Amino acid sequence: MPKLKVLSGEDVIKIFKSFGFAIAVQRGSHVKLVRIIQENEKQPITIPNHYEIDRGTLKAIIRQAARYIPEEELKKHFYSE
């Protein structure tokens, strides 16, 4: 079974930027990323910009992103072989 990688907030932000997300707002240590699909449709994801993101938090981010991005594409970036 693949193992979840240890990633920082910056690593996760770079991954989502590769999927077309852009930084919309930063409040404290949390960064809100948004991808605009159509004029009226926005896809938001919030990422804690910490040195190391906790596994449970990382799983929650993956679940949140899976609404917009196929899970197989996400697994390539978040899980080690």
JOTAUR-V544244 format. One line per field, one symbol per residue. ss: DSSP state (a for helix, b for strand, c for the rest). burial: + if it has 9 or more other C-alpha atoms within 8 Angstrom, else -. A space follows every 10 residues. Layout:
BEGIN
ss=???
burial=???
END
This chain:
BEGIN
ss=ccbbccccaa aaaaaaaacc cbbbbbbccb bbbbbbbbcc bbbbbbbbcc ccccaaaaaa aaaaaccccc aaaaaaaabb c
burial=-------++- -++-+++--- +++--+---+ ++++++---- -++-++++++ --+----+-- ++--++---- ---+----++ -
END
